[in-house]
């Protein structure tokens, strides 16, 4: 027990005690069991326990809890049809930060945020302001508050450990819940050659791929920075799980992560060390291919999808045509181009379609026009333009992978985005 504690404490996080680790494990088991036995009482108990921890813990532990629960967002609720309590926890956490003695706000970011808030309300009020819009504004406010008070998040190792541990736990939760018939409404019927694509607790395997890639970018940062065993093991697990999504997004994202990491590795010695770590993974993967038929089939199907790319539509899985449709909506009139159709999914249905642009940038322009896009871009630039940050370039991996994936997926209303962007801000400041 002492050796385990020392290993966790010295190599993987700072002041992350086994008591907290055990508590998170209890939350994982209790939440999963509550759905296995369809017991609402257990779920309510888990939510109340987490709420007490959130309210009465110091800032780092409170945000670590949110980071851990982010991967459980689709099931951290009273019922599958209700709103996730992770959103409410973010709001409570915001209130907690506001009452800190040293609380402050970056003036430039605050002015930009208010400008976008007023503007987006004006262009959205005609189609109706929904819960997605409110959650989006809470997300923007969370980023503003976190970026203005980064000195309160000094235990960045604890926060990152909690997030990665939460993603790994959520995968095991999904594996258990996949076997429960009444839980199937949680997932999209996504198949490739009659093989079901794994999507964790997310509805769509592509969005789950994004979570895996983001988590992997954090693991890479710690593996190269601190040679952590936990993050090495997590990286291997994430790659294996990633192939089970059968997602081109994951495969291309994985290659991109490796390329960017190589680019950031300026030192020849570090570069050789990094290549050595990649080479050492090859025999492990080969052993898995030989021993595990499921993993072997997943790898074969993944490369089958890539080998059958002949056109742009094949590469984007017909998303290019959807993006062209959105461009036609955006350019249909000067008013639509400048001011958009309203920041609501209802605006999409009003155009007679039921799919997104599969491009976050196009989607935002569709919602709020080029004027709103300039406002929100200015806001994010002011948030991420830190005057003081450490020189660990690998902390940029998360932001880079998100910005590029936004070209092929609409992440506008995904609830995990504000948490991972906040973690990225903290990492860029401290790591």
C-alpha positions as CSV (number, residue, x, y, z in Angstrom):
1,X,0.0,0.0,0.0
2,X,2.8,2.4,0.9
3,X,4.7,1.6,-2.3
4,X,1.5,2.2,-4.4
5,X,0.9,5.5,-2.7
6,X,4.5,6.6,-3.2
7,X,4.4,5.7,-6.9
8,X,1.2,7.6,-7.4
9,X,2.3,10.6,-5.4
10,X,5.8,11.0,-6.8
11,X,5.3,10.2,-10.5
12,X,1.7,10.9,-11.5
13,X,0.3,13.8,-9.5
14,X,0.9,16.2,-6.7
15,X,-1.0,15.7,-3.4
16,X,-3.4,13.3,-5.0
17,X,-4.0,11.0,-2.1
18,X,-5.4,7.5,-2.2
19,X,-8.5,8.7,-0.3
20,X,-9.5,10.9,-3.2
21,X,-8.7,8.2,-5.7
22,X,-10.9,5.7,-3.8
23,X,-13.7,8.3,-3.7
24,X,-13.6,8.7,-7.4
25,X,-13.6,4.9,-7.9
26,X,-16.7,4.7,-5.6
27,X,-18.4,7.3,-7.8
28,X,-17.6,5.3,-10.9
29,X,-18.9,2.0,-9.5
30,X,-22.0,3.4,-7.8
31,X,-23.0,5.4,-10.9
32,X,-22.5,2.4,-13.2
33,X,-24.3,0.0,-10.8
34,X,-27.2,2.5,-10.6
35,X,-27.9,2.0,-14.3
36,X,-27.3,-1.7,-14.2
37,X,-30.0,-2.1,-11.6
38,X,-32.0,0.9,-12.8
39,X,-31.8,2.4,-9.2
40,X,-32.5,6.2,-9.2
41,X,-31.8,6.3,-5.5
42,X,-28.2,5.3,-5.9
43,X,-27.8,7.9,-8.6
44,X,-29.2,10.7,-6.4
45,X,-26.9,9.6,-3.6
46,X,-23.8,9.8,-5.9
47,X,-24.8,13.2,-7.2
48,X,-25.4,14.5,-3.7
49,X,-22.0,13.1,-2.6
50,X,-20.2,14.8,-5.5
51,X,-22.1,18.1,-4.8
52,X,-20.8,18.1,-1.2
53,X,-17.3,17.5,-2.3
54,X,-17.6,20.2,-4.9
55,X,-18.9,22.8,-2.5
56,X,-16.7,22.1,0.5
57,X,-13.3,21.3,-1.1
58,X,-10.7,23.9,-2.1
59,X,-10.5,25.1,-5.7
60,X,-8.1,22.5,-7.1
61,X,-10.0,19.6,-5.7
62,X,-13.4,21.0,-6.8
63,X,-12.2,21.5,-10.4
64,X,-10.5,18.1,-10.3
65,X,-13.9,16.6,-9.5
66,X,-15.5,18.3,-12.5
67,X,-12.5,17.1,-14.6
68,X,-13.1,13.6,-13.5
69,X,-16.9,13.7,-14.0
70,X,-16.7,15.3,-17.5
71,X,-16.3,11.9,-19.2
72,X,-19.5,10.7,-17.3
73,X,-21.5,13.7,-18.6
74,X,-24.0,11.5,-20.6
75,X,-25.0,9.4,-17.5
76,X,-24.3,11.8,-14.6
77,X,-28.0,12.7,-14.4
78,X,-31.2,11.5,-12.7
79,X,-32.4,9.8,-15.9
80,X,-31.0,9.5,-19.5
81,X,-33.5,12.1,-20.8
82,X,-32.6,14.8,-18.2
83,X,-29.9,17.4,-18.2
84,X,-26.5,16.3,-17.0
85,X,-25.5,17.6,-13.5
86,X,-22.0,18.3,-14.8
87,X,-23.5,21.5,-16.3
88,X,-24.9,22.5,-12.9
89,X,-21.7,21.7,-11.2
90,X,-19.9,24.1,-13.6
91,X,-22.3,26.8,-12.6
92,X,-21.7,26.1,-8.9
93,X,-18.0,26.1,-9.4
94,X,-18.2,29.5,-11.2
95,X,-20.1,30.9,-8.2
96,X,-17.4,29.4,-5.9
97,X,-14.6,31.1,-7.8
98,X,-16.5,34.5,-7.8
99,X,-16.5,34.5,-4.0
100,X,-12.7,34.0,-3.7
101,X,-10.9,36.8,-1.9
102,X,-8.5,37.3,-4.8
103,X,-11.1,36.9,-7.6
104,X,-10.6,39.1,-10.6
105,X,-11.5,39.3,-14.3
106,X,-9.5,40.2,-17.4
107,X,-11.0,43.4,-18.5
108,X,-10.4,42.9,-22.2
109,X,-11.9,39.4,-22.2
110,X,-14.9,40.6,-20.1
111,X,-15.7,43.4,-22.6
112,X,-15.5,41.0,-25.5
113,X,-17.6,38.4,-23.7
114,X,-20.3,41.0,-22.9
115,X,-20.3,42.2,-26.5
116,X,-20.8,38.7,-27.8
117,X,-23.4,37.9,-25.2
118,X,-25.6,40.9,-26.1
119,X,-25.0,40.4,-29.8
120,X,-25.9,36.7,-29.7
121,X,-29.1,37.3,-27.7
122,X,-30.2,39.9,-30.3
123,X,-29.7,37.5,-33.3
124,X,-31.1,34.5,-31.4
125,X,-34.2,35.8,-29.8
126,X,-36.3,35.4,-33.0
127,X,-35.7,31.6,-33.0
128,X,-35.8,31.2,-29.2
129,X,-33.1,30.8,-26.6
130,X,-32.7,27.2,-25.7
131,X,-30.8,25.2,-23.0
132,X,-27.9,24.6,-25.5
133,X,-27.4,28.4,-25.8
134,X,-27.4,28.9,-22.0
135,X,-24.9,26.0,-21.6
136,X,-22.7,27.6,-24.3
137,X,-22.7,30.9,-22.4
138,X,-21.8,29.2,-19.1
139,X,-18.9,27.6,-21.0
140,X,-17.6,30.9,-22.2
141,X,-18.0,32.4,-18.7
142,X,-16.1,29.4,-17.2
143,X,-13.1,30.0,-19.5
144,X,-13.2,33.7,-18.7
145,X,-13.1,33.1,-14.9
146,X,-10.5,30.3,-15.1
147,X,-8.1,32.4,-17.4
148,X,-8.4,35.4,-15.1
149,X,-7.7,33.3,-11.9
150,X,-5.0,30.8,-13.0
151,X,-3.0,31.3,-9.9
152,X,-5.7,29.4,-7.9
153,X,-5.2,26.3,-10.0
154,X,-1.6,25.6,-9.0
155,X,-2.1,21.8,-8.6
156,X,-2.3,21.2,-12.3
157,X,-1.1,17.6,-11.9
158,X,-4.0,16.7,-9.7
159,X,-6.5,18.2,-12.3
160,X,-4.9,16.4,-15.3
161,X,-4.7,13.1,-13.3
162,X,-8.4,13.3,-12.4
163,X,-9.5,14.0,-16.0
164,X,-7.5,11.1,-17.5
165,X,-8.5,8.8,-14.7
166,X,-12.2,9.8,-15.4
167,X,-11.9,9.0,-19.1
168,X,-10.4,5.6,-18.4
169,X,-13.1,4.8,-15.8
170,X,-15.8,5.9,-18.2
171,X,-14.6,3.4,-20.8
172,X,-15.0,0.5,-18.3
173,X,-18.4,1.9,-17.3
174,X,-19.5,1.9,-21.0
175,X,-18.2,-1.7,-21.5
176,X,-20.4,-2.8,-18.6
177,X,-23.5,-0.8,-19.7
178,X,-23.2,-1.9,-23.3
179,X,-24.7,-5.2,-22.1
180,X,-27.8,-3.6,-20.6
181,X,-30.7,-3.6,-23.1
182,X,-32.5,-0.5,-21.8
183,X,-29.2,1.5,-22.0
184,X,-29.0,1.2,-25.8
185,X,-30.8,4.5,-26.3
186,X,-27.5,6.1,-25.1
187,X,-25.7,5.1,-28.3
188,X,-26.0,5.6,-32.0
189,X,-26.4,2.5,-34.2
190,X,-23.0,2.9,-35.9
191,X,-21.6,-0.1,-37.7
192,X,-18.8,-0.9,-40.2
193,X,-19.2,-4.2,-42.0
194,X,-21.6,-5.4,-39.3
195,X,-19.1,-4.5,-36.5
196,X,-20.4,-2.1,-34.0
197,X,-18.3,0.9,-33.4
198,X,-17.4,1.6,-29.7
199,X,-18.2,5.1,-28.5
200,X,-17.6,5.0,-24.7
201,X,-20.5,6.9,-23.0
202,X,-20.8,9.3,-26.0
203,X,-23.7,8.9,-28.5
204,X,-21.4,9.2,-31.5
205,X,-18.1,7.3,-31.9
206,X,-16.5,10.3,-33.6
207,X,-17.1,12.5,-30.6
208,X,-15.7,9.8,-28.4
209,X,-12.6,9.8,-30.7
210,X,-12.2,13.5,-29.9
211,X,-12.2,12.8,-26.2
212,X,-9.6,10.0,-26.6
213,X,-7.3,12.2,-28.7
214,X,-7.6,15.1,-26.2
215,X,-6.8,12.7,-23.3
216,X,-3.9,11.2,-25.3
217,X,-2.5,14.7,-25.9
218,X,-2.4,15.2,-22.1
219,X,-0.8,11.8,-21.6
220,X,1.9,12.6,-24.2
221,X,2.7,15.9,-22.4
222,X,3.3,14.1,-19.1
223,X,5.1,11.1,-20.6
224,X,7.7,13.4,-22.3
225,X,7.9,15.8,-19.3
226,X,7.9,13.4,-16.3
227,X,8.2,9.8,-17.7
228,X,5.1,8.9,-15.7
229,X,4.1,5.2,-15.6
230,X,0.4,6.1,-15.2
231,X,0.4,8.2,-18.4
232,X,2.4,5.6,-20.4
233,X,-0.2,2.9,-19.5
234,X,-3.1,5.3,-20.1
235,X,-1.6,6.2,-23.6
236,X,-1.5,2.5,-24.5
237,X,-5.1,1.9,-23.3
238,X,-6.3,5.0,-25.2
239,X,-4.7,3.9,-28.5
240,X,-6.2,0.4,-28.2
241,X,-9.7,1.8,-27.4
242,X,-9.3,4.3,-30.2
243,X,-9.1,1.6,-32.8
244,X,-12.4,0.1,-31.5
245,X,-14.2,3.3,-32.5
246,X,-13.3,2.5,-36.2
247,X,-13.1,6.2,-36.6
248,X,-11.0,7.9,-39.3
249,X,-11.0,10.9,-37.1
250,X,-9.1,9.0,-34.4
251,X,-6.6,7.5,-36.9
252,X,-5.8,10.9,-38.6
253,X,-5.8,12.6,-35.3
254,X,-3.3,10.1,-33.9
255,X,-1.0,10.6,-36.8
256,X,-1.3,14.4,-36.4
257,X,-0.5,14.1,-32.7
258,X,2.7,12.2,-33.5
259,X,3.7,14.7,-36.2
260,X,3.2,17.7,-34.0
261,X,5.0,16.1,-31.1
262,X,7.9,15.3,-33.4
263,X,7.9,19.0,-34.6
264,X,8.0,20.3,-31.0
265,X,10.8,17.9,-30.1
266,X,13.7,20.2,-31.1
267,X,16.5,18.3,-29.3
268,X,18.0,15.4,-31.2
269,X,18.4,13.5,-27.9
270,X,14.8,14.0,-27.0
271,X,13.7,13.1,-30.5
272,X,15.5,9.8,-30.3
273,X,13.9,9.2,-26.9
274,X,10.5,9.9,-28.3
275,X,11.0,7.6,-31.3
276,X,12.3,4.9,-28.9
277,X,9.0,5.1,-27.0
278,X,7.0,4.7,-30.2
279,X,9.1,1.7,-31.4
280,X,8.6,0.0,-28.0
281,X,4.9,0.2,-28.6
282,X,5.1,-1.9,-31.8
283,X,5.8,-5.3,-30.2
284,X,3.0,-4.7,-27.7
285,X,0.6,-3.9,-30.5
286,X,1.8,-7.0,-32.5
287,X,1.2,-9.2,-29.5
288,X,-2.3,-7.8,-29.1
289,X,-2.9,-8.5,-32.8
290,X,-1.9,-12.1,-32.4
291,X,-3.7,-12.8,-29.1
292,X,-6.9,-10.7,-29.4
293,X,-9.1,-11.3,-32.5
294,X,-11.3,-8.3,-31.6
295,X,-8.4,-5.9,-31.6
296,X,-7.1,-7.5,-34.8
297,X,-10.5,-7.0,-36.5
298,X,-10.7,-3.4,-35.4
299,X,-7.3,-2.5,-36.8
300,X,-8.1,-4.3,-40.1
301,X,-11.4,-2.4,-40.4
302,X,-9.8,0.9,-39.6
303,X,-7.2,0.5,-42.3
304,X,-9.9,-0.9,-44.7
305,X,-11.8,2.4,-44.3
306,X,-8.7,4.4,-45.0
307,X,-7.7,2.3,-48.0
308,X,-11.1,2.8,-49.7
309,X,-10.7,6.6,-49.8
310,X,-11.0,7.6,-53.5
311,X,-12.8,11.0,-53.4
312,X,-13.2,14.0,-51.1
313,X,-16.6,12.6,-50.0
314,X,-15.0,9.3,-49.1
315,X,-12.4,11.1,-47.0
316,X,-14.9,13.2,-45.2
317,X,-17.7,10.5,-45.1
318,X,-20.0,12.7,-47.1
319,X,-19.4,15.7,-44.8
320,X,-18.1,17.8,-47.7
321,X,-21.6,17.9,-49.2
322,X,-23.1,18.9,-45.9
323,X,-20.6,21.7,-45.6
324,X,-21.5,23.0,-49.1
325,X,-25.1,23.0,-48.1
326,X,-24.3,25.2,-45.1
327,X,-22.2,27.5,-47.2
328,X,-25.2,28.1,-49.4
329,X,-27.4,28.9,-46.3
330,X,-24.7,31.4,-45.1
331,X,-24.4,33.1,-48.4
332,X,-28.1,33.1,-49.2
333,X,-28.4,36.8,-48.3
334,X,-26.3,39.7,-46.9
335,X,-28.2,39.6,-43.6
336,X,-27.6,35.8,-43.2
337,X,-23.9,36.3,-44.0
338,X,-23.4,39.2,-41.6
339,X,-25.7,38.2,-38.7
340,X,-26.5,34.5,-39.1
341,X,-29.7,32.6,-38.4
342,X,-29.7,32.5,-34.6
343,X,-27.6,30.7,-32.1
344,X,-29.9,27.7,-31.7
345,X,-30.3,24.2,-33.1
346,X,-33.9,25.3,-34.0
347,X,-32.4,27.5,-36.7
348,X,-31.1,24.3,-38.4
349,X,-34.5,22.7,-38.4
350,X,-36.0,25.9,-39.9
351,X,-33.8,25.4,-43.0
352,X,-35.4,22.0,-43.5
353,X,-32.4,19.9,-42.5
354,X,-31.6,17.8,-39.4
355,X,-27.8,17.6,-39.6
356,X,-25.0,19.9,-38.5
357,X,-22.3,21.4,-40.7
358,X,-19.7,18.9,-39.4
359,X,-17.4,22.0,-39.1
360,X,-17.4,24.1,-36.0
361,X,-16.3,27.3,-37.8
362,X,-19.0,27.0,-40.4
363,X,-21.6,26.2,-37.8
364,X,-20.8,29.2,-35.7
365,X,-21.0,31.5,-38.8
366,X,-24.3,29.9,-39.7
367,X,-25.6,30.7,-36.2
368,X,-24.3,34.2,-35.6
369,X,-22.9,35.4,-39.0
370,X,-19.4,36.7,-39.8
371,X,-19.9,39.6,-37.3
372,X,-20.6,37.1,-34.4
373,X,-17.7,34.9,-35.6
374,X,-15.3,37.8,-35.4
375,X,-16.5,38.6,-31.9
376,X,-16.2,35.1,-30.5
377,X,-12.8,34.6,-32.2
378,X,-11.6,37.8,-30.5
379,X,-12.9,36.5,-27.2
380,X,-10.9,33.2,-27.5
381,X,-7.8,35.0,-28.7
382,X,-8.0,37.2,-25.6
383,X,-8.5,34.2,-23.4
384,X,-5.6,32.1,-24.7
385,X,-3.2,34.9,-25.2
386,X,-1.4,34.4,-21.9
387,X,1.2,37.0,-21.0
388,X,2.8,34.6,-18.5
389,X,3.2,30.9,-19.2
390,X,5.8,28.2,-19.0
391,X,7.9,27.0,-22.0
392,X,6.5,23.5,-22.3
393,X,5.4,23.5,-25.9
394,X,3.7,20.1,-25.5
395,X,1.0,21.8,-23.4
396,X,-0.2,23.2,-26.8
397,X,-1.0,19.7,-28.1
398,X,-4.6,19.7,-26.7
399,X,-5.5,23.1,-28.2
400,X,-4.0,22.2,-31.6
401,X,-5.9,18.9,-31.9
402,X,-9.2,20.6,-31.0
403,X,-8.7,23.4,-33.5
404,X,-8.0,21.0,-36.3
405,X,-10.8,18.5,-35.5
406,X,-13.2,21.5,-35.5
407,X,-12.7,21.4,-39.3
408,X,-14.6,18.1,-39.6
409,X,-16.9,18.0,-36.5
410,X,-19.3,20.5,-34.9
411,X,-18.1,20.9,-31.3
412,X,-20.2,24.0,-30.6
413,X,-22.4,22.5,-27.9
414,X,-20.3,19.5,-26.7
415,X,-20.2,19.7,-22.9
416,X,-16.6,18.3,-22.5
417,X,-15.1,21.2,-24.5
418,X,-15.1,23.9,-21.7
419,X,-13.5,21.5,-19.3
420,X,-10.7,20.5,-21.6
421,X,-10.1,24.0,-22.7
422,X,-9.9,25.1,-19.1
423,X,-7.4,22.3,-18.4
424,X,-5.4,23.4,-21.4
425,X,-5.2,27.0,-20.0
426,X,-4.0,25.7,-16.7
427,X,-1.4,23.4,-18.4
428,X,-0.1,26.2,-20.6
429,X,0.3,28.4,-17.4
430,X,1.9,25.8,-15.1
431,X,3.4,22.9,-17.0
